[in-house]
Amino acid sequence: MKKEAYFSALITLAVFAIISLNYNSASLEVLDAKIQSLLRGNEMIILFHYLGETRFIVMITILLLLFLWIWKKSYRSVLFVLLSIGVGNGINQLLKHYFERPRPDIADQLITYSFPSGHSQMGLLYLFTLAYLFSNMIGSRKKAMTIWSIAIVLAFFIGLARIAEGRHFPTDVLAGWSIGYSWFIICVLWYESPKRWRKK
C-alpha cells in the first residue's frame, strides 16, 4: 500500500481523537443537528444500513475466511481478516462502553451506546478488507480502482444511513469511519511487513 495511505491513517486517528474529546461541545452539537436535519428520514439512504448489519457482515466474513483458507490456502490472509474485522469489532465495543454516549432521542431507539458508530466502523472495515484482498488478487489497476471505488461509496452510504434513520449522530459516524480506517491501515502494515523485510 502507498505511503500516503499510512499518512492519512494518522490524520483519521487525529480526527477520531478530536471528536472523542469534543463531541459534547456546542459547535459539534450544532453540526450534528444541521446534518441530521438534512438526512433524517431519507428512505433511499436508509436502505444501505442493511449492508452494515452484524449478521450480514458475519456471513460475508465467514465466506471470505472459507475462500482464503480452503481455496487460496492463504493463512496469513485469514489472520489479516480476523485482525481487521474480528478485532476491529472488539475495538468498537470497547470504545462504546468507554464513552457511553447515548443515542439520539427518538422513538423506539436502540439501548446500546452510540459512539462510535458500529455500522460505520465495521462497514468500512469489511468492505476495505474485501477491496484490499481482491484488488491484490486480480492484478489489474483499472479493476482494482473499480473495486475500491465501490467499497468507498458503500462504506460512505452505510454511515449516512445510520444518520438518516436516527440511530446515530453524525459525529458518531465520522468517528466510526476514522477509527475504522486507522485500524485497517494498522492491519495492512502487519500484513505487508514480511514484504518490506524481504526488500531490505
BAPA-197712 format. One record per atom (N, C-alpha, C): x, y, z negated; residue in one letter. Coordinates in Angstrom, 3 decimals. Layout:
% residues N
PT, c1, c2, c3, code
PT, X, Y, Z, a $
...
% end
This chain:
% residues 200
PT, c1, c2, c3, code
PT, 0.844, -1.195, 0.000, m $
PT, 0.000, 0.000, 0.000, m $
PT, 0.882, 1.249, 0.000, m $
PT, 0.397, 2.308, 0.654, k $
PT, 1.190, 3.519, 0.786, k $
PT, 1.378, 4.222, -0.555, k $
PT, 2.496, 4.971, -0.659, k $
PT, 2.812, 5.658, -1.900, k $
PT, 1.761, 6.702, -2.261, k $
PT, 1.093, 7.265, -1.242, e $
PT, 0.057, 8.263, -1.514, e $
PT, -1.059, 7.700, -2.377, e $
PT, -1.326, 6.397, -2.206, a $
PT, -2.380, 5.761, -2.998, a $
PT, -2.004, 5.734, -4.471, a $
PT, -0.729, 5.505, -4.756, y $
PT, -0.280, 5.482, -6.149, y $
PT, -0.390, 6.870, -6.778, y $
PT, -0.055, 7.879, -6.006, f $
PT, -0.171, 9.255, -6.499, f $
PT, -1.625, 9.615, -6.760, f $
PT, -2.511, 9.199, -5.845, s $
PT, -3.929, 9.503, -6.025, s $
PT, -4.496, 8.785, -7.245, s $
PT, -3.926, 7.630, -7.587, a $
PT, -4.370, 6.920, -8.789, a $
PT, -4.043, 7.707, -10.051, a $
PT, -2.926, 8.411, -10.047, l $
PT, -2.589, 9.281, -11.184, l $
PT, -3.574, 10.435, -11.286, l $
PT, -3.982, 10.946, -10.126, i $
PT, -4.955, 12.042, -10.112, i $
PT, -6.299, 11.565, -10.666, i $
PT, -6.768, 10.386, -10.206, t $
PT, -8.057, 9.891, -10.690, t $
PT, -7.995, 9.542, -12.176, t $
PT, -6.848, 9.092, -12.642, l $
PT, -6.699, 8.830, -14.080, l $
PT, -6.792, 10.129, -14.863, l $
PT, -6.202, 11.194, -14.320, a $
PT, -6.291, 12.513, -14.958, a $
PT, -7.728, 13.028, -14.942, a $
PT, -8.423, 12.790, -13.829, v $
PT, -9.836, 13.200, -13.727, v $
PT, -10.657, 12.486, -14.797, v $
PT, -10.428, 11.186, -14.948, f $
PT, -11.149, 10.443, -15.977, f $
PT, -10.868, 11.009, -17.364, f $
PT, -9.601, 11.299, -17.647, a $
PT, -9.230, 11.835, -18.959, a $
PT, -9.910, 13.178, -19.216, a $
PT, -9.931, 14.032, -18.199, i $
PT, -10.556, 15.359, -18.351, i $
PT, -12.057, 15.220, -18.612, i $
PT, -12.717, 14.354, -17.841, i $
PT, -14.157, 14.171, -18.030, i $
PT, -14.456, 13.571, -19.397, i $
PT, -13.668, 12.579, -19.796, s $
PT, -13.929, 11.910, -21.069, s $
PT, -13.790, 12.845, -22.258, s $
PT, -12.964, 13.875, -22.116, l $
PT, -12.769, 14.840, -23.201, l $
PT, -13.771, 15.983, -23.161, l $
PT, -14.453, 16.148, -22.023, n $
PT, -15.286, 17.351, -21.851, n $
PT, -16.705, 17.099, -21.371, n $
PT, -17.170, 15.831, -21.316, y $
PT, -18.487, 15.602, -20.712, y $
PT, -19.628, 16.240, -21.499, y $
PT, -19.390, 16.574, -22.758, n $
PT, -20.420, 17.254, -23.551, n $
PT, -20.298, 18.781, -23.503, n $
PT, -19.345, 19.278, -22.717, s $
PT, -19.165, 20.728, -22.625, s $
PT, -20.310, 21.343, -21.829, s $
PT, -20.560, 22.619, -22.065, a $
PT, -21.679, 23.306, -21.412, a $
PT, -21.523, 23.321, -19.896, a $
PT, -20.306, 23.532, -19.410, s $
PT, -20.087, 23.623, -17.960, s $
PT, -20.381, 22.303, -17.257, s $
PT, -19.950, 21.176, -17.844, l $
PT, -20.211, 19.877, -17.217, l $
PT, -21.672, 19.466, -17.365, l $
PT, -22.311, 19.886, -18.436, e $
PT, -23.735, 19.605, -18.589, e $
PT, -24.551, 20.342, -17.523, e $
PT, -24.147, 21.570, -17.214, v $
PT, -24.802, 22.325, -16.152, v $
PT, -24.583, 21.646, -14.805, v $
PT, -23.348, 21.192, -14.563, l $
PT, -23.032, 20.489, -13.317, l $
PT, -23.857, 19.210, -13.202, l $
PT, -23.941, 18.461, -14.304, d $
PT, -24.756, 17.245, -14.313, d $
PT, -26.198, 17.554, -13.921, d $
PT, -26.759, 18.586, -14.532, a $
PT, -28.158, 18.936, -14.287, a $
PT, -28.402, 19.335, -12.830, a $
PT, -27.468, 20.080, -12.243, k $
PT, -27.628, 20.517, -10.856, k $
PT, -27.591, 19.334, -9.889, k $
PT, -26.659, 18.433, -10.098, i $
PT, -26.551, 17.273, -9.212, i $
PT, -27.744, 16.350, -9.395, i $
PT, -28.175, 16.176, -10.643, q $
PT, -29.351, 15.342, -10.900, q $
PT, -30.587, 15.882, -10.184, q $
PT, -30.741, 17.189, -10.196, s $
PT, -31.913, 17.794, -9.559, s $
PT, -31.907, 17.578, -8.049, s $
PT, -30.730, 17.440, -7.459, l $
PT, -30.627, 17.220, -6.022, l $
PT, -30.916, 15.772, -5.625, l $
PT, -30.542, 14.829, -6.492, l $
PT, -30.604, 13.414, -6.123, l $
PT, -31.752, 12.636, -6.750, l $
PT, -32.258, 13.095, -7.884, r $
PT, -33.235, 12.318, -8.650, r $
PT, -34.448, 11.940, -7.802, r $
PT, -34.751, 10.648, -7.786, g $
PT, -35.927, 10.146, -7.102, g $
PT, -35.751, 9.848, -5.621, g $
PT, -34.559, 10.014, -5.075, n $
PT, -34.328, 9.729, -3.655, n $
PT, -34.347, 8.209, -3.424, n $
PT, -35.429, 7.711, -2.866, e $
PT, -35.632, 6.269, -2.733, e $
PT, -34.614, 5.611, -1.805, e $
PT, -34.197, 6.300, -0.771, m $
PT, -33.219, 5.734, 0.162, m $
PT, -31.890, 5.475, -0.534, m $
PT, -31.469, 6.425, -1.355, i $
PT, -30.202, 6.259, -2.077, i $
PT, -30.337, 5.210, -3.170, i $
PT, -31.482, 5.171, -3.832, i $
PT, -31.692, 4.223, -4.931, i $
PT, -31.509, 2.779, -4.470, i $
PT, -31.835, 2.492, -3.222, l $
PT, -31.711, 1.127, -2.700, l $
PT, -30.296, 0.571, -2.831, l $
PT, -29.301, 1.449, -2.805, f $
PT, -27.906, 0.990, -2.861, f $
PT, -27.527, 0.424, -4.223, f $
PT, -28.342, 0.664, -5.234, h $
PT, -27.959, 0.179, -6.565, h $
PT, -27.923, -1.348, -6.616, h $
PT, -28.674, -2.005, -5.721, y $
PT, -28.680, -3.472, -5.714, y $
PT, -27.294, -4.034, -5.396, y $
PT, -26.514, -3.312, -4.607, l $
PT, -25.164, -3.776, -4.256, l $
PT, -24.199, -3.684, -5.436, l $
PT, -24.607, -2.970, -6.495, g $
PT, -23.761, -2.854, -7.672, g $
PT, -24.274, -3.610, -8.870, g $
PT, -25.343, -4.424, -8.658, e $
PT, -25.894, -5.216, -9.757, e $
PT, -24.908, -6.294, -10.183, e $
PT, -24.862, -6.573, -11.486, t $
PT, -23.907, -7.542, -12.033, t $
PT, -24.044, -8.904, -11.369, t $
PT, -25.277, -9.380, -11.190, r $
PT, -25.480, -10.705, -10.596, r $
PT, -24.934, -10.779, -9.175, r $
PT, -25.127, -9.704, -8.426, f $
PT, -24.629, -9.675, -7.049, f $
PT, -23.099, -9.680, -7.029, f $
PT, -22.484, -8.870, -7.902, i $
PT, -21.021, -8.808, -7.957, i $
PT, -20.436, -10.143, -8.390, i $
PT, -21.069, -10.799, -9.373, v $
PT, -20.599, -12.110, -9.834, v $
PT, -20.665, -13.119, -8.693, v $
PT, -21.760, -13.115, -7.938, m $
PT, -21.916, -14.045, -6.814, m $
PT, -20.827, -13.824, -5.767, m $
PT, -20.608, -12.557, -5.390, i $
PT, -19.584, -12.232, -4.401, i $
PT, -18.197, -12.629, -4.904, i $
PT, -17.945, -12.360, -6.181, t $
PT, -16.637, -12.679, -6.765, t $
PT, -16.378, -14.181, -6.764, t $
PT, -17.377, -14.965, -7.118, i $
PT, -17.223, -16.425, -7.119, i $
PT, -16.943, -16.941, -5.712, i $
PT, -17.683, -16.441, -4.729, l $
PT, -17.447, -16.853, -3.339, l $
PT, -16.041, -16.472, -2.884, l $
PT, -15.603, -15.291, -3.264, l $
PT, -14.260, -14.843, -2.896, l $
PT, -13.197, -15.721, -3.545, l $
PT, -13.380, -16.048, -4.820, l $
PT, -12.415, -16.898, -5.527, l $
PT, -12.349, -18.284, -4.898, l $
PT, -13.491, -18.844, -4.538, l $
PT, -13.507, -20.159, -3.892, l $
PT, -12.804, -20.111, -2.543, l $
PT, -13.055, -19.043, -1.788, f $
PT, -12.402, -18.876, -0.486, f $
PT, -10.878, -18.790, -0.642, f $
PT, -10.429, -18.008, -1.599, l $
PT, -8.988, -17.829, -1.804, l $
PT, -8.334, -19.083, -2.371, l $
PT, -9.040, -19.800, -3.245, w $
PT, -8.478, -20.973, -3.914, w $
PT, -8.463, -22.190, -2.984, w $
PT, -9.602, -22.457, -2.350, i $
PT, -9.742, -23.685, -1.570, i $
PT, -9.266, -23.502, -0.131, i $
PT, -9.722, -22.423, 0.498, w $
PT, -9.434, -22.232, 1.922, w $
PT, -8.046, -21.646, 2.157, w $
PT, -7.732, -20.545, 1.480, k $
PT, -6.451, -19.871, 1.698, k $
PT, -5.330, -20.409, 0.818, k $
PT, -5.695, -21.078, -0.276, k $
PT, -4.719, -21.580, -1.252, k $
PT, -3.753, -20.482, -1.703, k $
PT, -4.330, -19.301, -1.904, s $
PT, -3.545, -18.138, -2.322, s $
PT, -3.828, -17.859, -3.793, s $
PT, -3.045, -18.501, -4.652, y $
PT, -3.339, -18.454, -6.083, y $
PT, -3.012, -17.086, -6.691, y $
PT, -2.059, -16.395, -6.105, r $
PT, -1.775, -15.036, -6.586, r $
PT, -2.947, -14.107, -6.256, r $
PT, -3.562, -14.329, -5.115, s $
PT, -4.741, -13.540, -4.756, s $
PT, -5.897, -13.816, -5.709, s $
PT, -6.025, -15.066, -6.150, v $
PT, -7.053, -15.411, -7.143, v $
PT, -6.831, -14.626, -8.421, v $
PT, -5.587, -14.573, -8.872, l $
PT, -5.271, -13.803, -10.081, l $
PT, -5.531, -12.318, -9.875, l $
PT, -5.238, -11.850, -8.679, f $
PT, -5.498, -10.439, -8.350, f $
PT, -6.980, -10.111, -8.492, f $
PT, -7.837, -10.980, -7.974, v $
PT, -9.286, -10.776, -8.069, v $
PT, -9.737, -10.807, -9.527, v $
PT, -9.218, -11.754, -10.291, l $
PT, -9.596, -11.853, -11.700, l $
PT, -9.153, -10.625, -12.489, l $
PT, -7.972, -10.107, -12.149, l $
PT, -7.493, -8.892, -12.811, l $
PT, -8.334, -7.681, -12.422, l $
PT, -8.512, -7.507, -11.129, s $
PT, -9.211, -6.326, -10.632, s $
PT, -10.666, -6.301, -11.087, s $
PT, -11.401, -7.359, -10.794, i $
PT, -12.833, -7.380, -11.073, i $
PT, -13.137, -7.847, -12.489, i $
PT, -12.525, -8.955, -12.894, g $
PT, -12.804, -9.512, -14.221, g $
PT, -12.344, -8.614, -15.358, g $
PT, -11.071, -8.275, -15.354, v $
PT, -10.544, -7.402, -16.412, v $
PT, -11.125, -5.998, -16.277, v $
PT, -11.368, -5.573, -15.023, g $
PT, -11.989, -4.270, -14.802, g $
PT, -13.330, -4.154, -15.492, g $
PT, -14.122, -5.230, -15.466, n $
PT, -15.403, -5.234, -16.158, n $
PT, -15.205, -5.136, -17.672, n $
PT, -14.202, -5.838, -18.168, g $
PT, -13.900, -5.758, -19.604, g $
PT, -13.514, -4.349, -20.024, g $
PT, -12.741, -3.675, -19.179, i $
PT, -12.345, -2.291, -19.459, i $
PT, -13.574, -1.389, -19.517, i $
PT, -14.505, -1.593, -18.584, n $
PT, -15.724, -0.787, -18.560, n $
PT, -16.523, -0.959, -19.855, n $
PT, -16.653, -2.202, -20.306, q $
PT, -17.414, -2.452, -21.533, q $
PT, -16.728, -1.843, -22.754, q $
PT, -15.411, -1.936, -22.803, l $
PT, -14.669, -1.329, -23.913, l $
PT, -14.846, 0.182, -23.939, l $
PT, -14.775, 0.806, -22.768, l $
PT, -14.929, 2.255, -22.688, l $
PT, -16.343, 2.686, -23.081, l $
PT, -17.346, 1.942, -22.639, k $
PT, -18.726, 2.262, -23.003, k $
PT, -18.905, 2.246, -24.524, k $
PT, -18.372, 1.240, -25.168, h $
PT, -18.536, 1.133, -26.619, h $
PT, -17.633, 2.102, -27.381, h $
PT, -16.582, 2.560, -26.742, y $
PT, -15.735, 3.563, -27.389, y $
PT, -16.412, 4.931, -27.361, y $
PT, -16.925, 5.329, -26.209, f $
PT, -17.507, 6.670, -26.078, f $
PT, -18.962, 6.737, -26.572, f $
PT, -19.703, 5.646, -26.422, e $
PT, -21.086, 5.558, -26.912, e $
PT, -21.947, 6.748, -26.463, e $
PT, -21.830, 7.107, -25.208, r $
PT, -22.648, 8.205, -24.685, r $
PT, -24.048, 7.701, -24.338, r $
PT, -25.083, 8.327, -24.849, p $
PT, -26.444, 7.912, -24.491, p $
PT, -26.731, 8.184, -23.017, p $
PT, -27.630, 7.403, -22.444, r $
PT, -28.028, 7.611, -21.059, r $
PT, -28.991, 8.794, -20.957, r $
PT, -29.251, 9.285, -19.742, p $
PT, -30.219, 10.379, -19.568, p $
PT, -31.579, 10.019, -20.168, p $
PT, -32.276, 11.011, -20.647, d $
PT, -33.552, 10.806, -21.327, d $
PT, -34.682, 10.687, -20.304, d $
PT, -35.003, 9.434, -19.925, i $
PT, -36.119, 9.174, -19.012, i $
PT, -36.939, 8.010, -19.578, i $
PT, -38.133, 7.828, -19.044, a $
PT, -38.980, 6.723, -19.479, a $
PT, -38.363, 5.385, -19.072, a $
PT, -38.527, 4.385, -19.937, d $
PT, -38.017, 3.027, -19.657, d $
PT, -36.515, 3.010, -19.379, d $
PT, -35.793, 3.818, -20.118, q $
PT, -34.346, 3.872, -19.922, q $
PT, -33.677, 2.624, -20.493, q $
PT, -32.529, 2.274, -19.931, l $
PT, -31.744, 1.153, -20.447, l $
PT, -31.194, 1.505, -21.825, l $
PT, -30.945, 0.482, -22.639, i $
PT, -30.480, 0.740, -24.003, i $
PT, -28.952, 0.696, -24.127, i $
PT, -28.268, 0.305, -23.058, t $
PT, -26.814, 0.267, -23.098, t $
PT, -26.250, 1.676, -22.936, t $
PT, -24.961, 1.821, -23.215, y $
PT, -24.320, 3.130, -23.157, y $
PT, -24.059, 3.558, -21.715, y $
PT, -23.771, 4.849, -21.557, s $
PT, -23.781, 5.471, -20.229, s $
PT, -22.406, 5.720, -19.620, s $
PT, -21.385, 5.924, -20.449, f $
PT, -20.098, 6.423, -19.941, f $
PT, -18.990, 5.392, -20.117, f $
PT, -18.277, 5.069, -19.034, p $
PT, -18.501, 5.427, -17.623, p $
PT, -19.509, 4.483, -16.971, p $
PT, -19.992, 4.854, -15.803, s $
PT, -20.977, 4.039, -15.093, s $
PT, -20.369, 2.706, -14.653, s $
PT, -21.006, 1.611, -15.094, g $
PT, -20.529, 0.290, -14.703, g $
PT, -20.747, 0.016, -13.225, g $
PT, -21.890, 0.443, -12.686, h $
PT, -22.140, 0.261, -11.258, h $
PT, -21.069, 0.957, -10.419, h $
PT, -20.726, 2.179, -10.800, s $
PT, -19.732, 2.940, -10.038, s $
PT, -18.358, 2.290, -10.123, s $
PT, -17.951, 1.945, -11.344, q $
PT, -16.628, 1.350, -11.535, q $
PT, -16.530, -0.019, -10.887, q $
PT, -17.494, -0.897, -11.171, m $
PT, -17.421, -2.253, -10.659, m $
PT, -17.745, -2.323, -9.172, m $
PT, -18.633, -1.430, -8.702, g $
PT, -18.899, -1.377, -7.271, g $
PT, -17.640, -1.043, -6.498, g $
PT, -16.915, -0.044, -6.972, l $
PT, -15.655, 0.322, -6.325, l $
PT, -14.643, -0.824, -6.410, l $
PT, -14.547, -1.452, -7.572, l $
PT, -13.534, -2.489, -7.749, l $
PT, -13.762, -3.694, -6.845, l $
PT, -14.996, -4.188, -6.786, y $
PT, -15.182, -5.393, -5.958, y $
PT, -15.119, -5.062, -4.466, y $
PT, -15.620, -3.891, -4.078, l $
PT, -15.564, -3.513, -2.661, l $
PT, -14.136, -3.225, -2.210, l $
PT, -13.369, -2.522, -3.043, f $
PT, -11.978, -2.229, -2.688, f $
PT, -11.117, -3.490, -2.716, f $
PT, -11.416, -4.399, -3.626, t $
PT, -10.685, -5.670, -3.668, t $
PT, -10.940, -6.469, -2.399, t $
PT, -12.208, -6.544, -1.983, l $
PT, -12.537, -7.217, -0.721, l $
PT, -11.857, -6.539, 0.457, l $
PT, -11.933, -5.210, 0.509, a $
PT, -11.344, -4.464, 1.624, a $
PT, -9.831, -4.671, 1.683, a $
PT, -9.184, -4.638, 0.531, y $
PT, -7.729, -4.798, 0.482, y $
PT, -7.306, -6.185, 0.980, y $
PT, -7.949, -7.213, 0.454, l $
PT, -7.558, -8.576, 0.820, l $
PT, -7.850, -8.878, 2.284, l $
PT, -9.041, -8.521, 2.761, f $
PT, -9.404, -8.870, 4.133, f $
PT, -8.706, -7.996, 5.165, f $
PT, -8.416, -6.743, 4.826, s $
PT, -7.673, -5.904, 5.770, s $
PT, -6.241, -6.408, 5.917, s $
PT, -5.693, -6.983, 4.846, n $
PT, -4.356, -7.577, 4.943, n $
PT, -4.374, -8.867, 5.757, n $
PT, -5.484, -9.586, 5.694, m $
PT, -5.576, -10.865, 6.414, m $
PT, -5.710, -10.677, 7.920, m $
PT, -6.476, -9.674, 8.338, i $
PT, -6.769, -9.547, 9.769, i $
PT, -5.611, -8.959, 10.565, i $
PT, -4.769, -8.128, 9.937, g $
PT, -3.592, -7.606, 10.617, g $
PT, -3.854, -6.573, 11.689, g $
PT, -5.100, -6.149, 11.866, s $
PT, -5.435, -5.131, 12.867, s $
PT, -5.704, -3.813, 12.160, s $
PT, -4.953, -2.784, 12.516, r $
PT, -5.091, -1.488, 11.851, r $
PT, -6.488, -0.900, 12.058, r $
PT, -7.011, -1.031, 13.277, k $
PT, -8.330, -0.475, 13.579, k $
PT, -9.412, -1.180, 12.775, k $
PT, -9.362, -2.511, 12.714, k $
PT, -10.348, -3.265, 11.948, k $
PT, -10.202, -3.005, 10.451, k $
PT, -8.950, -2.856, 10.018, a $
PT, -8.712, -2.568, 8.603, a $
PT, -9.326, -1.229, 8.211, a $
PT, -9.170, -0.240, 9.074, m $
PT, -9.752, 1.076, 8.799, m $
PT, -11.273, 1.007, 8.741, m $
PT, -11.865, 0.171, 9.597, t $
PT, -13.316, -0.011, 9.583, t $
PT, -13.768, -0.641, 8.272, t $
PT, -13.043, -1.668, 7.843, i $
PT, -13.372, -2.346, 6.587, i $
PT, -13.280, -1.379, 5.410, i $
PT, -12.197, -0.595, 5.369, w $
PT, -12.023, 0.359, 4.282, w $
PT, -13.088, 1.455, 4.309, w $
PT, -13.452, 1.895, 5.496, s $
PT, -14.488, 2.931, 5.615, s $
PT, -15.815, 2.441, 5.059, s $
PT, -16.170, 1.197, 5.394, i $
PT, -17.423, 0.619, 4.887, i $
PT, -17.380, 0.500, 3.375, i $
PT, -16.246, 0.035, 2.836, a $
PT, -16.109, -0.130, 1.389, a $
PT, -16.244, 1.205, 0.661, a $
PT, -15.622, 2.241, 1.191, i $
PT, -15.671, 3.563, 0.554, i $
PT, -17.088, 4.126, 0.580, i $
PT, -17.747, 4.011, 1.728, v $
PT, -19.116, 4.537, 1.848, v $
PT, -20.065, 3.808, 0.905, v $
PT, -19.974, 2.484, 0.859, l $
PT, -20.851, 1.706, -0.019, l $
PT, -20.602, 2.020, -1.487, l $
PT, -19.321, 2.114, -1.876, a $
PT, -18.995, 2.454, -3.269, a $
PT, -19.542, 3.827, -3.631, a $
PT, -19.461, 4.761, -2.687, f $
PT, -19.967, 6.117, -2.905, f $
PT, -21.480, 6.102, -3.157, f $
PT, -22.209, 5.382, -2.317, f $
PT, -23.668, 5.378, -2.444, f $
PT, -24.156, 4.540, -3.629, f $
PT, -23.407, 3.526, -4.013, i $
PT, -23.761, 2.787, -5.230, i $
PT, -23.738, 3.726, -6.432, i $
PT, -22.709, 4.567, -6.494, g $
PT, -22.624, 5.543, -7.580, g $
PT, -23.755, 6.553, -7.534, g $
PT, -24.034, 7.084, -6.342, l $
PT, -25.113, 8.064, -6.204, l $
PT, -26.466, 7.466, -6.583, l $
PT, -26.634, 6.167, -6.297, a $
PT, -27.903, 5.515, -6.616, a $
PT, -28.205, 5.566, -8.104, a $
PT, -27.161, 5.476, -8.934, r $
PT, -27.375, 5.494, -10.386, r $
PT, -27.812, 6.870, -10.872, r $
PT, -27.406, 7.916, -10.149, i $
PT, -27.878, 9.269, -10.476, i $
PT, -29.310, 9.430, -9.989, i $
PT, -29.576, 8.950, -8.776, a $
PT, -30.899, 9.111, -8.168, a $
PT, -31.992, 8.423, -8.976, a $
PT, -31.668, 7.269, -9.577, e $
PT, -32.687, 6.568, -10.361, e $
PT, -32.667, 6.957, -11.833, e $
PT, -31.817, 7.915, -12.204, g $
PT, -31.814, 8.451, -13.553, g $
PT, -31.137, 7.588, -14.590, g $
PT, -30.342, 6.616, -14.164, r $
PT, -29.670, 5.729, -15.115, r $
PT, -28.373, 6.314, -15.666, r $
PT, -27.789, 7.251, -14.921, h $
PT, -26.509, 7.818, -15.337, h $
PT, -26.444, 9.310, -15.039, h $
PT, -25.618, 10.006, -15.801, f $
PT, -25.256, 11.374, -15.488, f $
PT, -24.222, 11.348, -14.362, f $
PT, -24.147, 12.388, -13.541, p $
PT, -23.112, 12.450, -12.503, p $
PT, -21.690, 12.298, -13.057, p $
PT, -21.430, 12.842, -14.236, t $
PT, -20.088, 12.703, -14.818, t $
PT, -19.780, 11.251, -15.180, t $
PT, -20.810, 10.458, -15.523, d $
PT, -20.604, 9.020, -15.751, d $
PT, -20.125, 8.345, -14.477, d $
PT, -20.753, 8.721, -13.378, v $
PT, -20.443, 8.114, -12.078, v $
PT, -19.039, 8.502, -11.620, v $
PT, -18.715, 9.788, -11.733, l $
PT, -17.377, 10.236, -11.338, l $
PT, -16.309, 9.572, -12.193, l $
PT, -16.584, 9.435, -13.474, a $
PT, -15.637, 8.754, -14.368, a $
PT, -15.488, 7.293, -13.983, a $
PT, -16.599, 6.636, -13.608, g $
PT, -16.541, 5.235, -13.187, g $
PT, -15.705, 5.053, -11.932, g $
PT, -15.929, 5.917, -10.955, w $
PT, -15.097, 5.861, -9.742, w $
PT, -13.618, 6.070, -10.084, w $
PT, -13.360, 7.050, -10.934, s $
PT, -11.974, 7.442, -11.234, s $
PT, -11.207, 6.336, -11.937, s $
PT, -11.782, 5.802, -13.017, i $
PT, -11.065, 4.756, -13.751, i $
PT, -11.030, 3.465, -12.941, i $
PT, -12.077, 3.232, -12.136, g $
PT, -12.085, 2.048, -11.285, g $
PT, -10.966, 2.083, -10.257, g $
PT, -10.785, 3.230, -9.613, y $
PT, -9.728, 3.354, -8.611, y $
PT, -8.346, 3.234, -9.253, y $
PT, -8.164, 3.875, -10.395, s $
PT, -6.870, 3.806, -11.082, s $
PT, -6.529, 2.366, -11.446, s $
PT, -7.514, 1.636, -11.975, w $
PT, -7.262, 0.235, -12.334, w $
PT, -6.996, -0.608, -11.089, w $
PT, -7.709, -0.347, -10.009, f $
PT, -7.483, -1.075, -8.764, f $
PT, -6.037, -0.913, -8.298, f $
PT, -5.524, 0.301, -8.325, i $
PT, -4.151, 0.544, -7.873, i $
PT, -3.134, -0.126, -8.801, i $
PT, -3.412, -0.142, -10.089, i $
PT, -2.535, -0.858, -11.027, i $
PT, -2.470, -2.338, -10.651, i $
PT, -3.621, -2.918, -10.310, c $
PT, -3.663, -4.317, -9.906, c $
PT, -2.915, -4.545, -8.595, c $
PT, -3.031, -3.604, -7.669, v $
PT, -2.297, -3.703, -6.403, v $
PT, -0.789, -3.632, -6.650, v $
PT, -0.378, -2.775, -7.549, l $
PT, 1.047, -2.679, -7.901, l $
PT, 1.575, -4.023, -8.392, l $
PT, 0.786, -4.675, -9.242, w $
PT, 1.191, -6.001, -9.728, w $
PT, 1.230, -6.998, -8.570, w $
PT, 0.193, -6.980, -7.732, y $
PT, 0.073, -7.940, -6.643, y $
PT, 1.218, -7.810, -5.647, y $
PT, 1.629, -6.587, -5.382, e $
PT, 2.673, -6.352, -4.380, e $
PT, 4.086, -6.352, -4.963, e $
PT, 4.214, -6.505, -6.260, s $
PT, 5.538, -6.414, -6.893, s $
PT, 6.552, -7.429, -6.361, s $
PT, 6.187, -8.689, -6.066, p $
PT, 7.194, -9.601, -5.505, p $
PT, 7.768, -9.129, -4.184, p $
PT, 6.940, -8.485, -3.347, k $
PT, 7.423, -7.969, -2.062, k $
PT, 8.470, -6.894, -2.269, k $
PT, 8.221, -6.008, -3.245, r $
PT, 9.185, -4.929, -3.488, r $
PT, 10.501, -5.477, -4.003, r $
PT, 10.443, -6.511, -4.859, w $
PT, 11.678, -7.091, -5.363, w $
PT, 12.472, -7.789, -4.258, w $
PT, 11.740, -8.434, -3.310, r $
PT, 12.435, -9.112, -2.203, r $
PT, 13.152, -8.093, -1.310, r $
PT, 12.526, -6.914, -1.127, k $
PT, 13.141, -5.886, -0.300, k $
PT, 14.439, -5.376, -0.925, k $
PT, 14.484, -5.363, -2.252, k $
PT, 15.683, -4.884, -2.937, k $
PT, 16.800, -5.928, -2.861, k $
% end
